[in-house]
Amino acid sequence: MNLIIVESPTKAKTISKFLDKKYKVESSFGHIRDLPEKKMGIDLKNDFTPEYVIPAKAKKVVAGLKSLAKKADDVILASDEDREGEAIAWHLAEALNLDQKKTKRIVFHEITKDAILKALEKPRAINQNLVDAQQARRILDRLVGYELSPFLWKKVAKGLSAGRVQSVATRLIVEREREIQAFKTEEYWTITADLTGDKPANRFAADLYKIKNKTFNKLELKKEKAEEIKEILGASTYVIDKIEKKQVSKNSAAPFTTSTLQQSANRHLGFSAKQTMTVAQKLYEQGHITYMRTDSLNLSPKFLNEAKDWLKDNLGPEYSADTRVFKNKSKNAQEAHEAIRPTEVNTTPEILAGKLDKNQERLYKLIWQRAVASQMTAAKLAATTIDVKATNKKEEFILRATGQTLIFPGYLKIWPEKTKEQELPILSEKQALTLLELRADTHSTNPPARYSDASLVKELEKYGIGRPSTYAPTINTIIVRNYVERDENKKLKPTNIALVVTDLLINHFPKIVDYKFTAKMEDNLDSIAEGKQAWPPVIEEFYDDFHDNLELKYQEINKKDIMPEEKSNEICDKCGSPMIIKTGRYGKFLACSAYPNCKNIKKMPGEGNGYEKKEPDAATLELQKKYEGEVCDKCGSPMKVRVGKYGPFLACSAYPKCKNIKNINTGDGKEVTCPVCGEGKIVKKFSRRGAFWACSNYPNCKNAYWGQPTGEKCPDCGGLLIADPKSGQVKCSNRECGYKK
């Protein structure tokens, strides 16, 4: 028996389909060793040697793999082909006590039968250079996080963290926010003339383009000047000065890299970077697409030939271009050998419809379209420019109209790119025109937009910050750690604490958030991966300066200079001292000024330097009356109605000594007694998956439904009827019954 170990159970299942019984494919479920959680785990005096441990959750997996490895004729490590995958293979070899000289390592860019069989024919040894590059990144990040985070806890607020890449990404978002805040709107005007030739159907619009034969900056045209020009144009004669027609070719974009996939999925599908990579990972592991962490633009000869044949057979030879090869703009493109593409061109999105979940279908379609479109002929457009001369005794102006029409769609036949068409009438040079209407419109300049996932990934790539495997985790980390939140348009907005921490790092730890320094460190990691330099000197060069500076800043920086306290009008309800406003990890809060003798703190119901108490709305007042007299079943104190993220709930008034809370029925639907325990009420609750309905007697009763109970019983089986929250369809809660109303 030959044992193949991969990092994902889905990947193991897919590979198993292609191999005979002499192979057994097992999963390590990701990394099976890491640095310890509760200590640094790096020997600073011995070349930064890391101490690796097997986490508790991985011990059972490791024991099982060890047992299988002892019985196996060959152990083949088949984790992903990037640095992270190489490190997983190395950790497996170390944890399973495998002889690395005999252990086989295989890599492949796609999970297909041909790719797996070819990889098995040409196994190699573990690439220690790639392992060292991954180790160096992990150690760098641990040193920064483990030493700088406690500094932030002491000087700013508890629970904060800092990271080598996350702090730079946060800086980008903070600086964009400050650009927006500092932006001064400017007003400017445009002038448009509606003109016609000798027929009413020849009407078209032309915009002011030149004044006295000179182009002008749009911001120069203010109200007074615009009104003056409009008056002159109203008394001018119009004639076509020049007509220029040309055919424009528009080529398709390159196939997807990790960065461009995340950008396009964000723009076209509304996916976050993390969501894109999660869905792409599933598609890869199921064998539908090639490896999704790559900055290469190469496409295999097999795919190029298949794409050419598919285009000729399905769209016609006029849509198939000569083989197109794309050059990498990134000098460090090294994570993989091919762009992201479907494993089989003939597996069209229509063929997979209904076989994947909705998000997988949408992302697969985007990947398929982009890869195939990259080998299609250019779109051809007819572009027309008409310059109109307006003259009178005082001045001469040029107005311009532009239009374009699609002659041949080319790659646009399958790629979802909007091409704006505007057809201009057939006119001739020196033709006199009639003025129908003249408009002077006011506009204002807009501040730069907040970063979306797409634009932030593009910016990180531009600066050389991070690599394909790090973009999505970086964005997710700064959101989870409360440095960034999404606004109403899903754009990335810094929190108050992000502003404070970023300023602190810029002023006192400039290297940590310096774009060029971070990019240089990525280059060093690439150099380690290529075997051009050893990793300990890279760490040492960074750490010595960093650590010395950190020790100095502990002495120099006073917390009150970083986080000044503000006065409030509140009095502490426990000791009578004034309450002050402080800023913590999750924003501003009230704290007793008598600390540490009194440790009373309160949430701030409002925002700003002071705050106004929010009056409860009518619905909350009604609930307060309804539950007046309710007592806590844990400590006997009165229960109070509170309003949280998901609406009203009951909370013990003895908080924080007693943290008992209860969901309450807000009146949306009939109050239903739990049919399982007969004591609790079915109340609305919330989870990551959305709303659900469950017994208020939890944890004594764990009865729950993914639909709102109607209070009626099923006529077939007597189960509770529920209404689907999306469709409203009433059905039986008993899945085996199948009754629908």
N, C-alpha and C positions, 0 to 999 in steps of 0.2 A: 504494500500500500504506500502511495506517495501522498504526503500531506501538503496541501496548498493553504497558506494562511493569508487572508485579506483583512482589511480593517472594517468592512461593512457587511452585515448579514444579507442585505439586498444584493450586493456585489457577489457574495458567495453563492447565493441562489442562482443568479444569472450565469455565472461561470460553470456551475455544476451541470447546467443543461448541455454544455458543449463537450463534456469529457466523459470517458468511460469509467467503469467501476474501479479501476486501479488507482483512481485519484479520489481523495476525500478533501473537500473544500470547507474550511472553517473560518470563522470571523474572530478577530481580536477585539471587536467593538471599540475601535479607535486606539488611542495610546494606552499602553499597559504599564508605563512607567513615567514618572514626572518628578519635578522637584517637590520636596515636602511642603505641606500647607502652612505649618505653624512655625517654621524657621526658614532662614534664608536658604540654607542648603548649598552654599558655595564656599569652598575653602579659599579665602582671600590670600592666604600666605603660600598657597601651593598651586600657582598658575590658574587660579579660579576654577579648580576642579569641582564639577557639580556632584552633588549627592542625590542619586535617584532612588525613589521608593516606589513600591507597587501600591497604588491606592486600594483601600478596602473593597471598593466596588469591582476592582479588576482581579482580585486574588482568586476567585472561583474560576474565572476564565483562564487565568494563567495556569492554574493547577490542571484544568482539563486539557489545555494545549500541551503541557509538559508530558502528560500521560500518553497522548496521541503521538507526540514527537518520538518518544522512546520506542514505539512499535513501528514507526514509519521507516521505509527504506530510504526515502529522501524527504527532506523538509524544504519546501519551496516558498519563499516569501514574495508575495505579489501585491504589496501595498502600492498606492499611487506613485507616479513617476517623478513627483517634485521633491523638494527638500524635506517637506513634512512627511511624505510617504517613505522616503529613504530613512528618516530618523525612526519611524515606526518599525521598519524592518530591522534596523540595528538594535532597537530596544527589545524586540522579540528575540533576536539572537542572543542577547545578553541575559534576558530573564529566563529563557528556556535552556540556557547553558548549551547552546549549539556551537559546534565548531565552525567558525566563520569561514575557514578555508574550504570546508566541504559544503557549507550551506549555499543553496542556490537562490539567486535573486532574479526575478523576471519583471519586466515592465512592458506596458502596452498603452497605446493612446486611445484605444477604443475596446469595448467589451463585445467582441464578435468572435465567432468560432475561429476564423482565419487568424485573427490577431493573437488569440490565446495560444493556438497551436504553434504559430511562428515564434512566440516568446518562449514557449517551452523547449523549442529546438535550440535556442541560443541564450541559456541562462548566463548570468554574470555574477561577480562578487558584489558585496555591498560597497557602494561608493562612499568612502570615508570622508571625502572632501565635502560632499553634500550634507552628510551627517554633521560635520564640524560647523558648517555654515548655519544649520538649523540650531545647533547647540549654542553657538555664539549669539544668535538672535535671542534665544530663550534666556540666556544668562544676562545679556545686556538689559532686557526688559525686566528681569527679576531684580537686578541691582538698582535700577531706577525706581521701580515700584516699591521695593522693600525698604529703601532708604529715604526716598523723597515723600512717600505717602505719610509716614509718621510725622514728618516735619510739617506737612499741611494740617494734620490733625491738631498739632500743638499750636500752630500759628494762625490757622484759619478756622477750621471746623472739623469735628470728628467725622470719620467715615469717608473722607475724601481720598482720591487716588490720583496718581500721576503716572504717565506712561510715555515712553520715548516717541511713539508715533501718535497716540491718542491726543497728547497735549498739543502737538503741531496741528493736527486736524481741528482741534477746538480753537486754536489761535486763528486759523483761517476763517472760521465761522464768526468769531468775535470781531475780527477786523472788518468783515463784511457788514456786520450789524452796525458798527460805528460809522462806516461809510454811509450807510442808509440814514443814520441819525444826523450826521453832519451835512447831508445833502441839502442844497438850497435849490428849490424849484425855480426854474426860469420860464417865463412866458415868451412864446414866439408865435408868429402868424404865417399862414400860407395863403396864397391867392390862386384860385382855380377858375379857369374860364371854360364854359360849355360852348362849344363851337359847332358849326355845321357847314357842309359844302353846299352844293346846289340842290340836295335832296334832304328832307327831314330825317330820313333813315341814316344819314351820314353823320349824325351827332356824335361827338366824342368830347372828352375832358382833357385839358392840358394845364399843367402847373407852371407857375412862374419859375424860370430856370436861370435866366441871366438878366442883370440890370446894366445897361450901357455895355453890353457885350462881355460882361464879367460875371462869373459865377460868384455866389455869395454864401456865407455861412448862414444856415437857417436861423440861428439864434440872433442874427443881426436884424432880422425883420420884426420890429416892434409895432405896436398898435398904430402910433401916429404915422410912421412911414408906410405901413400897409394901407391905411386909409387914403393917404396921398397917392400911392401908386394905383390903388383901385380906381380912384377918380380919373386919373390920366388914362388908364386902360379902358375905362368906360367910353372915352371919346376917341379911341384909337381905331385904326384900320388893321385888319388881320389878313395875312397871306402865308401860305406854306413856304417856308424858307428851304427846308431840306427833308427828304425822306430817305431813311437808311434801312435796308432790309438785309438780314443775314440768317443763315441757318446755324443753330447752336446745338452742339452735342453735349449730352450730360451723361457721364459714366457712372456706373454703380459704385457703391462703396466696397471696401474690402470685407472679407468675411469677419466674423466676430472674434475679438480677443476677450479676455475676462472683463477688461475695462469697458469696451464698447458694448458688450452684451448688457452689462449693468446699466449703462447709460440709455440704451435703446429700450430695454425692458421697463425702465423708469418712465421714459417719455411715452411709449406706446401702450404699455399695460398698467402703469401706475405701481409697479412693484418697487419695493425698497431693495437696496443692494443685498441685504441678508436674505430676503425672500427669493430674489433671483437666484442666488447661489444654492439655496436649499432645494428649490425646484430643479435647477440644472443638475445638482448632485444625483437626484432621483432618476432623472432622464439618463444620465451617464451610467449609473449602476444597473439600470434596466437594459442597457445596451442600445439605446436609441440615438445618443449623441457621443461625440468624442470628448476627451478630457476637457473639463471646463475651466481649469486654472492655467492659463497660457497667455503669453504676449507675442506669440508667433502668428504670422499671417500666411504661413505655408499651407498648401492643400496637397493631399497625396495624389499621385498620378491616377490611382484607381478612381478617386472621386471625380477628378477632372474629366476623365473619359466617360464615366457614368453620367455626369451632368450634361456633357455635350450630346450624348445619345438621347437622354430624356427630353432635352429641349427640342431636338430635331423631331422626335417622335410625337411630342405632345403639343408643341407650339409652332413648329416649323423651323427650317434651317435658317431663316432670316433672324431668328432670336438667339441663335447660338454664336457666340463670339469666338475668335481665336483664343487659345488658352491665355488667361490673364494671370500674371504673377505679380504679387504685391510685395513691396519692400517695407521692412520694418523701420519705423521712425525711432523706435526705442533702441538705444545702443546696447542696452542690457538685456534684450530679449533672450531668455535662456531657460525659462521654466518648463517648456515643452517644445515639441517639434512640429506641431500643427495647430491651425486655427480651430475654432469650435465649429463643427459641422454635423449634419446627420450622418450616421454610420452607413446608411443606404439611401441613395437619392430616390429610388423607387418607392421607399416608404414615405409616401406623401402625408401631409397632415390629415387628409381625408381618410386615409387607410387606418390611421391611429385614432380617429374620432370615436369616442365611446369606450376606448380601451385605456385611456389615461384619465386622471382627474382634470377638472376644468383648467386649473392653472398650468398643469403640465402640458395640456393640449395647446394653450395659448403661447407658452414659451417655445415649445417645439416648433410650432408654426413659424414663429419669428426667426428661429435659428435656420430652419429649412429654407425659408424665403431668402434670407440674407446670403446664405452660402450659394444657393443656386443662382440668385440674381448677380452675384459677383462674376459669374461666367457668361452673362448675357450681353447682347449688343447694347450700345448706348441709346438712350432716348434722343430723338431728334425734334427740335422745336424751331419754329419760324419766329424770329424776333424782329419787331418793327419799331423804329424810333421816328417820330415826326416832330420836327422843330418848327414852331410857328413864330413869325415875326410880327410884333405889334408896334406900330409907329404912329406918332402924331408930331406936332410941331415941336414939342418940348423934348421928348426922350424916345429911346428905342428899347424894346424888351424882347426877350426870347422866352417862349413858353414851350414846354416839352410834354409829349404824350408817348407812352411806351406800351407795347402790347406784345403778347406771345401766344402762339397756338401750337398744340401738339401735332406734329406730323406723323411720328412713329413712336409708339410707347417704349419699345425696347425692354429694358429691365423693369420699367414701371408696370409692366404687365402683371408681375407677381409681387413686387416690393411695395409696401403700403406707404408710399411717399406722395404727399399732395403736391400737385403742380398747378399753380394758379394760371388759368388761361384768361386772357383779355384780348378780344379781337377788335382791331381798329378798322374803320371803314376804308374802302378803296378810294384814294385821293391821289392828286398829282402835284408835283412841285410847281410853285408860283401861282397855285390856285387860290383865288380869293375866298375868304371865309366870312361867315356872319356870326357875330357874337349873340348868343341866346341868353346867357346868364353869367354873372360874375360874382364869385363868392370870396370873402375874406374870412378865414376861420382861425380861431385862437387855439393854441395847443400849449402844453407845458411839459417840461422835461421830467422824466421819472428817475427815481433813485435806482441803483443797481438792485437786482432781485436777490433775495436770500438764496442760499445754496439749496438745491434739491440733491437727492442722492446722486443723480446723474452728473450734475455740474460739479459737485464736490469730488467725485471720483476722477473726473476729468482734470480738476485742479491738482489733486494729489499726484496724478500721473505726470502732469506737466512739470511739477517741481521735483519729480523723482522720489517722492515720499512713499515708502511701502512698495509692495509688489503685488501681483495678481491675487495671491492668496490672502492678502491682509486688508484689502479695501473694505469688504463687507464687515469683517469682525471689528475693524476700527470704528466704523460708523455706529455699529450696534453697541460697542462698549461705551462711547461717549453719551449715548442716549440712556443706556441702563444706569450709568453712574451719575445721571442727572446734570451733566454739563450742557446737554442740548435737549431740546424738546421740539416736537413738530407743531407748526402753527396750523391754522385752519385750512391751509392749502397744502399741507404735508411737507412744507419747506422747513429747513433746519434753523432753529432759533436758539441762541445761547441763553442759559439761565443767568440769574444774577450772580450765582456763585462762580460760574464760568468766567465772568468778567473779572472778578476779584482774583481768582487763581491764575488766569492768563497774565494779568498785569504783574502779579508777584513773580511768575516765572520769567517773564521778559526782563524785568528789572534786576532780578537776583540770580537767575539760572538761564542766561541767554542761550547757551548752547542747546539746552533741552528743547527749546522751541524755535531754534534757528532753522529755516528751510534748507539752506545750503549745507549746514552741518549734518542734518538728518539725511539728506540725499547722499552726502559723502559716505556716511556710515552704511547706507544701502550698497554703495559701490564697493566698500570694503568687504561686506558680506558676500557679494558676487565674486570678489577676488578670492575669498576663502573657498567658495564653492568650485572655483576653477583650479584650485590647488596652487595659486600664485603666492599665497602667504598663509602663515599659521594664525590660528584664531586667538591664542592668549595675548600676544602683543597688541592686538586691536582692542581687546577689552581693557588691558592695562593702561594704554594711552588715554582712553576715555575716563576710566574709573579714578585714577589718582587725582586729576584736577577736580572731577565732580565731587569726590568725597571730601577733599580739603575745603572746597568752597562751601559745601553743606555744613561742615563743622563751624565755619566762620559765621554763616548766616544764622545758626542757632543763637549765637551771641549777639549779633547785630540787630535782628528783627524783633520788634515788640508787637504782640498780637493786636493791641489796641490801635496801633498805627495802620495795620492792615484791615481790621474789622472794627471801626469806631462804633461805639454804642450811641443810641439815640434815645431821647426822652420820650415818654408817652404820658397820657393823662390817666392811665390805669393805676389802681392801687391793688396790691397783692391781697387776695381774699384769705390768705393763711396767716400773714404776720403784719399786714398793714403798711408795709414799706412800698415806696414807689416801684412800679414795673418799668423796665427799660426794654428797648427794642434791640434785638441782636439778629445777626444773620447766620444761619446754619446751612448745612448741606442742601436742605430742601426749601430754603428761602428764609424770610424774616419770621421771628416769633417773639413773644413776650417772655421776659425772665425777671425774677425778683432781684432787686438791687442789693438785697441782704445776703446774696449767695457768698459763702457756702453755708451760712447758718440756716438759710431758707432756700430750698431747691425748687420752688414752685415755678413751673413754666406753663405757657398757654399758647395755643395756636392763635394767629392773628386773623380775625374774620375779614379784614379789609386789606388794602395794599397801600404802599407809600410810606412816608416818614411818620405820619400819624395814621389813624384809621377810624372808620365809622362802623359802628355795629350794624350788621344787616338785620333788618326786621324780618321775622318769619312771614312767609306768604300765607294766604288764606288756607291753602290745603294743609300746610304744616300746623297751623293753629288748630285746625279741625282734628288733626291726628293727636295733638297734645291733649285736647279735651277728651278724646276717645280713650287714650291710654293713661289718663290721670289716675293715680292710685296704684298703678302697676309697680310691683316690687321685684327686686332682683332675686332670682331663685338660688343664688350662690351666697350672697352676703346680707340680703334683706334690705338694702338701701333702695331708695326710690329709683325707678327707671325713667330716663328722659328721652324725648324724641330728638334725634340728631339727623342732620342731612349730610350725606356723603356723596361720593362720586356717582353712585348708582341710585341715589334717592334716599328717602327717609329710613331710619332704623332706630331700634331702642338700644340705649347704652346705659350702663350703670353710672349713677351720679357719683359713686365713690372712686371713679377712675382718678389716678392710675393704680390705686391699691387693688381695685377689682376691675378687670377688663372684660367683663361679661357683656356681650351684645346679642341682639336678636333681630331677625328680619321681621318686618311687619307687612300686612296686606295693605297696599295703598289704594285699594278700591277698584283696580283695573280687573274686573272679572268677579265672579261669585266666590264668596269665601267657602272653601271646601275642607271638610274634616278628613284627615289622613285615613284612608281605608285600611292601612296596614296596622298602625298602632291604636287608632281610634281616639287618640288624645290630642296630638298636634294639629295645626292647621297647615294647609299647603300654601307656601308663600314663595314669592318670586325671589330668586337669587341670581348671582352673576359669577361667571368663571371666565377663563381665557377664551373659551369657545362661544361665549355669549350668555344670554339669559337661559335659566332653567327654573323649574318649579320643584320644591322639595319640602319635606316635613319640617315644621318649626321645632320639633322635638329632637332634632339632631344634637349629639351623636347617638342618642338612645335609639332613634329610628332613622335609618338611612334611605328611606323611600324617596325617589326622585323621578321627575319626568322632563323630557325635552320638548314639551309643549304645554300650553296653559290648560289646566283642567276646567271643564265646563260645568262640573257638578252633576252631570248626567252619567248614567251607567250604560254600558254596551248591551244592546238587546240580545246579542249572541252569546257572550260569555260572562257578562256581569262586571267586566273590568271598567275602570274609569275612562270616560271619553276625554280626549285632549284636542286642542286646536293648534295646528302648526303655526308657529309665530310668523313665518314668512308668507305662506299661501292662505292661511286661515282655514285650511281643510280640516274638518273634524273627523277624527279616527279613534280607534280603540288603542289604549296605551299598552295593551298586551300584544306584542309583536307577532305571536303565533296565531292570533285571532284573524287579523287582516280586515276587520270591519271598517268601512268608511261611510260617512253620512252623506 
